[in-house]
Amino acid sequence: MLKVIFVTPCGARIEIEAQTDDSLMFAALTNGLDGIIAECGGGMVCGTCHVYVAEEQFGRLPPMSHEEDDILETVAGGRRATSRLSCQIKMTDELDGLVVTIPETQ
């Protein structure tokens, strides 16, 4: 199992476990984490699984697709340089210990 730390909008740190090859969004939903809405179920059309990846870890992620980039332009919580859709982050051993922050709004 891999560890992921979600930082809530109020600053609380919640550590969850994720399985290799699951999406970060799936891991959040499986663990009952609040703040990841995932209205489209991972179809990359709604932007309600938006997260901010810790700056020092952002380079560990694979590049985003043009489609993900377009969706991130519409997110309610405000796009940052480290914004990603959690449905597009596939958990791998390299991402063990990943820290992401949930925006105040999705």
Secondary structure as the mmCIF struct_conf table of DSSP 4:
data_model
#
loop_
_struct_conf.conf_type_id
_struct_conf.id
_struct_conf.beg_label_comp_id
_struct_conf.beg_label_asym_id
_struct_conf.beg_label_seq_id
_struct_conf.end_label_comp_id
_struct_conf.end_label_asym_id
_struct_conf.end_label_seq_id
STRN STRN1 LEU A 2 VAL A 7
TURN_TY1_P TURN_TY1_P1 PRO A 9 CYS A 10
BEND BEND1 GLY A 11 GLY A 11
STRN STRN2 ARG A 13 ALA A 18
TURN_TY1_P TURN_TY1_P2 THR A 20 ASP A 21
BEND BEND2 ASP A 22 ASP A 22
STRN STRN3 SER A 23 SER A 23
HELX_RH_AL_P HELX_RH_AL_P1 LEU A 24 THR A 30
TURN_TY1_P TURN_TY1_P3 ASN A 31 GLY A 32
TURN_TY1_P TURN_TY1_P4 ASP A 34 GLY A 35
TURN_TY1_P TURN_TY1_P5 GLU A 39 CYS A 40
BEND BEND3 GLY A 41 CYS A 46
TURN_TY1_P TURN_TY1_P6 THR A 48 CYS A 49
STRN STRN4 HIS A 50 VAL A 53
HELX_RH_3T_P HELX_RH_3T_P1 GLU A 55 ARG A 60
BEND BEND4 LEU A 61 LEU A 61
HELX_LH_PP_P HELX_LH_PP_P1 PRO A 62 SER A 65
HELX_RH_AL_P HELX_RH_AL_P2 HIS A 66 LEU A 72
TURN_TY1_P TURN_TY1_P7 GLU A 73 THR A 74
TURN_TY1_P TURN_TY1_P8 ALA A 76 GLY A 77
TURN_TY1_P TURN_TY1_P9 ALA A 81 THR A 82
STRN STRN5 SER A 83 LEU A 85
HELX_RH_3T_P HELX_RH_3T_P2 SER A 86 GLN A 88
STRN STRN6 LYS A 90 LYS A 90
HELX_RH_3T_P HELX_RH_3T_P3 ASP A 93 LEU A 95
TURN_TY1_P TURN_TY1_P10 ASP A 96 GLY A 97
STRN STRN7 LEU A 98 THR A 101
BEND BEND5 GLU A 104 GLU A 104
#
